[in-house]
Amino acid sequence: MRILLSEDEPMLAKMLAHMLEEAGYSAPRVVGDGNGVLAALDEGVAEHPDVMLLDLNMPGMDGIELMRHVAERNYKGKLMVVSGESPEILNATRDLAIAHGLNVIGALRKPIAMDTLVKMMGRAAEDDAHTRQARELNITVEDINAAIEAEDFIVYYQPKVHVESNSVVGVEALVRWQHAEMGLIPPNAFIPLAEATGTISPITDQVLRQAVTQGGKWLRAGTPLNIAINMSMDCLVRLDYPEFISDLVAEADFDPARITLEVTESRLMKDATTALEILSRLRMKGFGLSVDDFGTGYSSMEQLRVLPFNELKVDRAFVHGAHLDPKARAILEMSAGLGRKLGMEIVAEGVENNDDMDGVTSMKCDLVQGFMFAKPMPADEFTLWLREWNSKL
């Protein structure tokens, strides 16, 4: 992994480089000003660093201005924003970098703690592995169509835990691609292409069919679980969609009330009139509706007023690490309070540690999910995991 470190203080640069090497990463390339960063990028896209630690306080050109020039050079690696400034400035700068289209994986405030740096670098390494895999696979729309025809898309399940009882009350169904030759392909390797080429809808249909069938099996085995399923935006232009899902549920001898369809709020208004009709009919048929990634869009309040949601799912950006970010914590508190006033069930995603759990508990969220409990897993593995979980209650 190629790492570029922008830091004009030699002692601090040396310390950070030592921390990275101690964590097992290669020695970073160190530059002391913005011109050095741009010179490194001007060497060519093939030579771009995989991870860049960008200090905001540098001579000649500050990091805020520099980010614009970095984006103009089509930098696709990971970016960590670093500064001794206040958390407000650091977070605002991080958001600006995201607005520029940069792949920001975190913001580090000086003095930097070893465990925080290691955690963010681990995230970068994992993300880099997924990106590299996606690039190496070189997946085409023809590959996706062939996989749809062969029904190669499978479902993994991540538990949803009730905050007060600590019991598992449901799962989220998440798609994976089981390729005959390349093995298990993660969603980020094919979902963007599927969304761009109009093949996401039949993939969503396969996920629905498998998840509903599995839900019926669990129910008949004495394990009633609610199932949340991500709903493609392409489905919200299919006027027969409520009947399609109802037929699937009836065939599986399942209950519509146990199905929650998650709709990402930032994409909702693609065709507002048709979407409102479809979502309203789904609610009339007994299905649950969740506004997913709440807080990341721009028309949240209007959508909550107009559309018939009964669940609000707070995006992980306002959950994980909220105890260290006053603004994220405020958004979490606002979202949970709004959901309660609207009579909605509140789900917090991205719970990874005890601090995250304490935060969502204090905000009176109803359900949580995240790596603190379990990563997504196949149905058989989940059944075994659930058995062990219940034995500890």
C-alpha positions as CSV (number, residue, x, y, z in Angstrom):
1,M,0.0,0.0,0.0
2,R,1.5,3.4,-1.1
3,I,1.0,6.1,1.6
4,L,1.6,9.8,1.2
5,L,2.0,11.9,4.3
6,S,1.8,15.7,4.1
7,E,3.4,17.2,7.2
8,D,5.7,20.2,7.5
9,E,6.9,19.5,11.0
10,P,9.8,17.1,10.7
11,M,9.5,15.6,14.2
12,L,5.8,14.9,13.8
13,A,6.3,13.5,10.4
14,K,8.9,11.2,11.7
15,M,6.6,10.1,14.6
16,L,3.7,9.4,12.2
17,A,5.9,7.5,9.9
18,H,7.2,5.4,12.8
19,M,3.6,4.7,13.9
20,L,2.7,3.5,10.4
21,E,5.7,1.2,10.2
22,E,5.0,-0.2,13.7
23,A,1.5,-1.0,12.5
24,G,3.0,-3.0,9.7
25,Y,2.6,-0.6,6.8
26,S,5.3,0.5,4.4
27,A,7.2,3.7,5.0
28,P,5.2,6.7,3.8
29,R,6.4,9.2,1.3
30,V,6.6,12.5,3.2
31,V,6.1,15.9,1.7
32,G,6.1,19.2,3.5
33,D,3.7,21.4,1.6
34,G,0.8,21.5,-0.8
35,N,3.1,21.8,-3.9
36,G,4.7,18.5,-2.9
37,V,1.4,16.8,-2.7
38,L,0.4,18.0,-6.2
39,A,3.8,17.1,-7.6
40,A,3.3,13.6,-6.3
41,L,-0.1,13.4,-8.0
42,D,1.2,14.9,-11.2
43,E,3.5,11.9,-11.7
44,G,0.5,10.1,-13.1
45,V,-2.6,8.3,-12.0
46,A,-0.8,4.9,-11.9
47,E,1.6,6.4,-9.3
48,H,-1.1,7.9,-7.1
49,P,-0.9,6.9,-3.4
50,D,-3.4,4.4,-2.1
51,V,-3.8,6.5,1.1
52,M,-3.1,10.2,1.7
53,L,-2.8,11.8,5.1
54,L,-3.5,15.4,4.4
55,D,-2.6,18.0,7.0
56,L,-4.8,21.1,6.8
57,N,-2.1,23.5,8.3
58,M,0.7,23.7,5.8
59,P,2.8,26.5,4.4
60,G,2.0,28.1,1.1
61,M,-1.3,26.4,0.5
62,D,-3.6,25.2,3.2
63,G,-5.3,21.8,3.1
64,I,-8.7,23.2,2.4
65,E,-7.6,24.8,-0.9
66,L,-5.4,21.8,-1.6
67,M,-8.3,19.4,-1.6
68,R,-9.8,21.2,-4.5
69,H,-6.6,20.7,-6.5
70,V,-6.4,17.1,-5.4
71,A,-10.0,16.4,-6.7
72,E,-9.2,18.1,-10.0
73,R,-6.4,15.6,-10.5
74,N,-8.9,12.8,-10.2
75,Y,-7.4,11.3,-7.1
76,K,-9.3,8.0,-6.3
77,G,-7.3,6.8,-3.3
78,K,-8.3,7.1,0.3
79,L,-8.0,10.4,2.1
80,M,-7.5,11.1,5.8
81,V,-7.9,14.7,6.9
82,V,-5.4,15.6,9.7
83,S,-5.4,18.8,11.8
84,G,-4.9,20.3,15.2
85,E,-7.9,22.6,14.6
86,S,-11.2,22.3,16.4
87,P,-13.4,19.3,15.8
88,E,-15.9,21.6,14.1
89,I,-13.4,22.7,11.5
90,L,-12.0,19.2,11.1
91,N,-15.5,17.8,10.5
92,A,-16.5,20.6,8.1
93,T,-13.3,20.0,6.1
94,R,-14.0,16.3,5.9
95,D,-17.5,17.1,4.6
96,L,-16.0,19.5,2.1
97,A,-13.6,16.7,0.8
98,I,-16.6,14.4,0.4
99,A,-18.4,17.1,-1.5
100,H,-15.4,17.3,-3.8
101,G,-15.9,13.6,-4.6
102,L,-12.9,12.5,-2.6
103,N,-12.9,9.1,-0.9
104,V,-12.6,10.3,2.8
105,I,-12.2,7.5,5.3
106,G,-11.8,9.7,8.4
107,A,-10.6,12.8,10.2
108,L,-7.7,12.7,12.6
109,R,-7.2,15.4,15.2
110,K,-3.7,16.0,16.6
111,P,-2.2,14.6,18.7
112,I,-2.9,11.4,16.9
113,A,-3.4,8.3,19.0
114,M,-1.8,5.1,17.7
115,D,-5.0,3.0,18.1
116,T,-7.1,5.6,16.1
117,L,-4.5,5.7,13.3
118,V,-4.3,1.9,13.2
119,K,-8.1,1.6,13.1
120,M,-8.4,4.0,10.2
121,M,-5.6,2.4,8.3
122,G,-7.3,-1.0,8.8
123,R,-10.4,0.5,7.2
124,A,-8.4,1.8,4.3
125,A,-6.7,-1.6,3.8
126,E,-10.0,-3.4,3.8
127,D,-11.6,-0.9,1.4
128,D,-8.5,-1.1,-0.8
129,A,-8.8,-4.8,-1.0
130,H,-12.4,-4.6,-2.1
131,T,-11.6,-1.9,-4.6
132,R,-8.7,-3.9,-6.0
133,Q,-10.8,-7.0,-6.2
134,A,-13.5,-5.1,-8.1
135,R,-10.9,-3.7,-10.5
136,E,-9.3,-7.0,-11.0
137,L,-12.5,-8.8,-11.6
138,N,-13.3,-6.4,-14.5
139,I,-17.0,-7.2,-14.2
140,T,-19.3,-6.3,-17.2
141,V,-23.0,-6.0,-17.6
142,E,-23.0,-9.2,-19.6
143,D,-21.5,-11.0,-16.5
144,I,-24.2,-9.6,-14.3
145,N,-26.9,-10.7,-16.8
146,A,-25.4,-14.2,-16.9
147,A,-25.4,-14.3,-13.0
148,I,-29.1,-13.2,-12.9
149,E,-30.0,-16.0,-15.4
150,A,-28.0,-18.5,-13.4
151,E,-29.4,-17.1,-10.1
152,D,-25.9,-16.8,-8.7
153,F,-26.9,-14.0,-6.3
154,I,-27.3,-15.1,-2.7
155,V,-28.3,-13.5,0.6
156,Y,-26.4,-12.9,3.8
157,Y,-28.1,-11.9,7.0
158,Q,-27.1,-9.4,9.6
159,P,-28.9,-9.5,13.0
160,K,-31.0,-6.6,14.3
161,V,-31.0,-6.5,18.1
162,H,-33.6,-5.0,20.4
163,V,-31.9,-2.4,22.6
164,E,-33.9,-3.1,25.9
165,S,-34.1,-6.9,25.8
166,N,-30.9,-7.6,23.9
167,S,-32.8,-10.2,21.9
168,V,-32.5,-10.7,18.1
169,V,-35.8,-9.7,16.6
170,G,-34.9,-9.6,12.9
171,V,-32.2,-9.5,10.2
172,E,-31.2,-7.4,7.3
173,A,-30.9,-9.3,4.0
174,L,-27.8,-8.3,2.0
175,V,-26.8,-9.5,-1.4
176,R,-23.6,-11.3,-2.4
177,W,-22.5,-12.9,-5.7
178,Q,-21.4,-16.5,-5.5
179,H,-19.4,-16.9,-8.6
180,A,-18.5,-20.4,-9.8
181,E,-14.9,-19.5,-10.6
182,M,-14.1,-16.3,-8.6
183,G,-15.8,-17.2,-5.4
184,L,-17.8,-14.8,-3.2
185,I,-17.9,-11.3,-4.8
186,P,-18.8,-8.4,-2.4
187,P,-21.6,-6.0,-3.4
188,N,-19.4,-3.0,-4.0
189,A,-17.8,-4.9,-6.9
190,F,-21.1,-5.1,-8.8
191,I,-23.9,-3.0,-7.3
192,P,-22.7,0.4,-8.8
193,L,-22.6,-1.2,-12.3
194,A,-26.0,-2.9,-11.8
195,E,-27.5,0.4,-10.7
196,A,-26.0,2.2,-13.7
197,T,-27.1,-0.4,-16.3
198,G,-30.7,-1.1,-15.0
199,T,-29.9,-4.7,-13.9
200,I,-30.4,-3.9,-10.2
201,S,-34.1,-4.6,-10.3
202,P,-33.9,-8.4,-11.1
203,I,-31.1,-8.7,-8.5
204,T,-33.4,-7.2,-6.0
205,D,-36.1,-9.6,-7.0
206,Q,-33.8,-12.6,-6.4
207,V,-32.9,-11.2,-2.9
208,L,-36.6,-10.7,-2.1
209,R,-37.5,-14.2,-3.2
210,Q,-34.7,-15.9,-1.2
211,A,-35.2,-13.8,1.9
212,V,-38.9,-14.3,2.0
213,T,-38.5,-18.1,1.5
214,Q,-35.9,-18.2,4.3
215,G,-38.2,-16.2,6.6
216,G,-40.9,-18.8,6.1
217,K,-38.5,-21.6,6.9
218,W,-37.4,-19.8,10.1
219,L,-41.0,-19.2,11.1
220,R,-42.0,-22.8,10.6
221,A,-39.0,-23.9,12.7
222,G,-40.2,-21.8,15.6
223,T,-37.9,-18.8,15.0
224,P,-40.1,-15.8,13.9
225,L,-37.8,-13.1,12.6
226,N,-38.5,-9.8,10.8
227,I,-36.6,-9.3,7.6
228,A,-35.4,-6.0,6.2
229,I,-34.6,-5.8,2.5
230,N,-33.1,-3.0,0.5
231,M,-35.4,-1.8,-2.2
232,S,-33.9,-0.7,-5.4
233,M,-35.1,2.6,-6.7
234,D,-35.8,1.0,-10.1
235,C,-38.6,-1.0,-8.2
236,L,-40.4,2.2,-7.4
237,V,-41.4,2.7,-11.1
238,R,-43.0,-0.8,-11.4
239,L,-46.7,-0.2,-10.7
240,D,-47.2,-4.0,-10.3
241,Y,-44.6,-4.2,-7.6
242,P,-47.0,-4.4,-4.6
243,E,-48.7,-7.5,-6.2
244,F,-45.3,-9.0,-7.0
245,I,-44.1,-8.9,-3.4
246,S,-47.5,-10.0,-2.0
247,D,-47.4,-13.1,-4.3
248,L,-43.9,-13.9,-3.1
249,V,-44.9,-13.7,0.6
250,A,-48.0,-15.8,0.0
251,E,-46.0,-18.5,-1.8
252,A,-43.6,-18.7,1.2
253,D,-46.4,-18.8,3.7
254,F,-44.9,-15.7,5.4
255,D,-46.4,-12.6,6.9
256,P,-46.1,-9.2,5.1
257,A,-45.9,-7.5,8.6
258,R,-42.6,-9.2,9.0
259,I,-41.1,-7.7,5.9
260,T,-39.6,-4.2,6.0
261,L,-38.5,-2.6,2.7
262,E,-35.7,-0.2,3.2
263,V,-35.6,2.8,0.8
264,T,-32.6,5.1,0.7
265,E,-33.8,8.7,1.4
266,S,-31.3,10.4,-0.8
267,R,-32.7,8.6,-3.9
268,L,-36.4,8.8,-3.2
269,M,-37.6,11.6,-5.3
270,K,-36.6,10.1,-8.7
271,D,-40.3,9.8,-9.6
272,A,-42.2,11.1,-6.6
273,T,-45.7,10.5,-7.7
274,T,-45.2,6.9,-8.8
275,A,-43.1,6.2,-5.7
276,L,-45.8,7.5,-3.4
277,E,-48.4,5.3,-5.1
278,I,-46.3,2.2,-4.8
279,L,-45.1,2.8,-1.2
280,S,-48.7,3.6,-0.1
281,R,-50.0,0.4,-1.6
282,L,-47.3,-1.6,0.0
283,R,-48.2,-0.2,3.4
284,M,-51.9,-1.0,2.8
285,K,-50.9,-4.6,2.1
286,G,-49.2,-4.7,5.5
287,F,-45.5,-4.3,4.6
288,G,-43.2,-2.2,6.7
289,L,-41.3,0.7,5.1
290,S,-38.1,2.1,6.4
291,V,-36.3,5.3,5.3
292,D,-32.7,4.2,5.1
293,D,-29.5,6.2,5.7
294,F,-31.6,8.9,7.4
295,G,-29.8,12.2,7.6
296,T,-27.7,11.9,4.4
297,G,-30.2,13.4,2.0
298,Y,-31.6,16.8,1.4
299,S,-35.4,16.4,1.6
300,S,-35.8,14.3,4.7
301,M,-38.5,16.3,6.4
302,E,-40.8,16.5,3.4
303,Q,-40.4,12.8,2.7
304,L,-41.3,11.9,6.3
305,R,-44.4,14.1,6.0
306,V,-45.6,12.7,2.7
307,L,-44.4,9.1,2.5
308,P,-45.9,6.3,4.7
309,F,-42.8,5.2,6.5
310,N,-43.1,3.4,9.9
311,E,-39.3,3.0,10.6
312,L,-36.4,5.4,10.6
313,K,-32.9,4.0,10.1
314,V,-30.2,6.4,11.2
315,D,-27.1,6.3,9.0
316,R,-23.9,4.9,10.6
317,A,-22.1,8.2,10.0
318,F,-24.1,9.6,12.9
319,V,-23.8,6.5,15.1
320,H,-20.3,5.1,15.0
321,G,-18.0,7.4,16.9
322,A,-20.8,9.9,17.8
323,H,-19.4,10.2,21.3
324,L,-16.3,11.9,19.8
325,D,-18.3,14.1,17.4
326,P,-20.8,16.5,19.0
327,K,-22.5,17.3,15.6
328,A,-23.0,13.6,14.8
329,R,-24.4,13.1,18.3
330,A,-26.7,16.0,17.9
331,I,-28.0,14.6,14.5
332,L,-28.5,11.2,16.1
333,E,-30.4,12.8,19.0
334,M,-32.5,14.8,16.6
335,S,-33.3,11.8,14.4
336,A,-34.3,9.6,17.3
337,G,-36.4,12.3,18.8
338,L,-38.1,13.0,15.5
339,G,-38.8,9.4,14.9
340,R,-40.4,9.0,18.3
341,K,-42.6,12.0,17.8
342,L,-43.8,10.5,14.5
343,G,-44.5,7.2,16.0
344,M,-41.8,5.4,14.1
345,E,-39.5,2.6,15.2
346,I,-35.9,3.8,15.3
347,V,-33.0,1.7,14.1
348,A,-29.3,2.7,14.5
349,E,-26.8,1.0,12.1
350,G,-23.1,1.0,12.5
351,V,-22.8,0.0,16.2
352,E,-19.3,-1.3,16.5
353,N,-18.4,-0.8,20.2
354,N,-19.7,-0.1,23.7
355,D,-19.4,3.6,23.2
356,D,-21.7,3.4,20.1
357,M,-24.1,1.2,22.1
358,D,-24.2,3.6,25.0
359,G,-25.0,6.4,22.7
360,V,-27.9,4.8,20.9
361,T,-29.3,3.5,24.2
362,S,-29.2,7.0,25.7
363,M,-31.1,8.2,22.6
364,K,-33.8,5.6,23.1
365,C,-33.3,3.9,19.8
366,D,-35.4,0.7,19.5
367,L,-33.1,-1.6,17.4
368,V,-29.4,-1.7,16.5
369,Q,-27.2,-3.5,14.1
370,G,-23.5,-3.5,13.4
371,F,-20.2,-5.4,13.7
372,M,-20.4,-5.3,17.6
373,F,-22.9,-8.1,17.3
374,A,-22.1,-9.8,14.0
375,K,-21.1,-9.4,10.4
376,P,-23.5,-10.5,7.7
377,M,-23.5,-14.3,7.3
378,P,-25.3,-17.1,5.3
379,A,-28.6,-18.4,6.6
380,D,-27.2,-21.7,8.1
381,E,-24.4,-19.8,9.8
382,F,-26.8,-17.2,11.1
383,T,-29.1,-20.0,12.6
384,L,-26.1,-21.4,14.5
385,W,-25.0,-17.9,15.7
386,L,-28.6,-17.1,16.8
387,R,-28.8,-20.3,18.8
388,E,-25.6,-19.4,20.7
389,W,-26.8,-15.8,21.2
390,N,-30.1,-16.9,22.7
391,S,-28.3,-19.4,25.0
392,K,-26.6,-16.4,26.7
393,L,-29.7,-14.3,27.3
